[in-house]
Amino acid sequence: MTYRYFLTYSGVRLPLNLVGPLEPSDLGNRNTFFRASYDADGRIATLEKLVYGEVELAHVYSYRADGTLAHARVTLGDEETEVPCDATGAPVRA
């Protein structure tokens, strides 16, 4: 799997908007960064926030054929949250 690396993200909508691209050579001096993998259509498939080499936060995204977000799985520590999304890609509130 090939990863791309980022400094942080902006906004609160899913999928997260990763900003501040980093080169792999930049990671040696960083304690915290995000890494992401992408699907064949260039959409974020997975992202992880790494802090001192440990995954602190993880998102896994799946998309509909039209490109809208269908589902997200968010893991924070030991807690995992499933987030179904409506036809517009917005989270469905319970």
N, C-alpha and C positions, 0 to 999 in steps of 0.2 A: 504494500500500500504506500502511496506517495502522499506526503503531508505538505501543506503550506502552513506557514507560521505567522502569527499576528500579535501585536502588542496588547490590544484590548478590543472592545466592541462598543457600538453606539446603539441607542434605542432600547426598546423593551419588547418589540414584536418578535415573534418567531417566524422564520429562523433568525437567529442573531445576526447582526450586521458587523462582521469582523473588519477592523480598521488597523492601520499601522502595520503594513506588511514587514516581516522580518526575514532575513536570509538565514539559512541554517548556521552560517558562520557567526551570526549575531547571538546565538542562543547560549554560548558558553559563559557570557557575563550577565545573564538574566536569571533571576530567581522565579519569575512569574511570566507566563506567556500562554497563548492559545495555539492549538494546532488543529487543523481541519483537514478532512478528506472530502473529496467531491465525487459525485456520480458522473455518469457518461455525458449528462447534459450540462455539467458545470455547476450544479447546485450543491450546497453543503449537504453531505450525507451524515458526517459525524463531526463533532467538535469536542475538544477537551481543554479545560483550563488546568495547566500544570503549575504547581507551586512546590519549589524545591524538589522537583522530579516526581512528585506524586500527583495523581489525578484528583483534583478537588471538585470538579464539576464536569459533567458530560451530557451532551445532547446527541440523540440519534433521530434523524428526520426521515420521513417517507413522503412521497409526493404522488399526486394523481397524474394521469396521462396529460392533463392540460397544464401541468406545472405548478398547480396550487399545492400548498402544504396540506397533507392528509392527516398526519399524526406526528407527534413528537414524544420521545421518552427522555425525561430529564432526571438525571441522577446527581444528587448532592449528598456527599458522604454516604451514609447507609440508606438514605431515603430515595425511592424511585417513584416518579410521578408519570402517569400516562396522560397525554394531552391530545384528545381527539380534536380535529378541526373541521369546521363547516366548509361548504362549497367555495367560500371566498378565501379559505386558508386561515381564518380567525379561530382561536381556541373556542371550543364549546364549553360554556359554563354549566356546571352541575346545579 
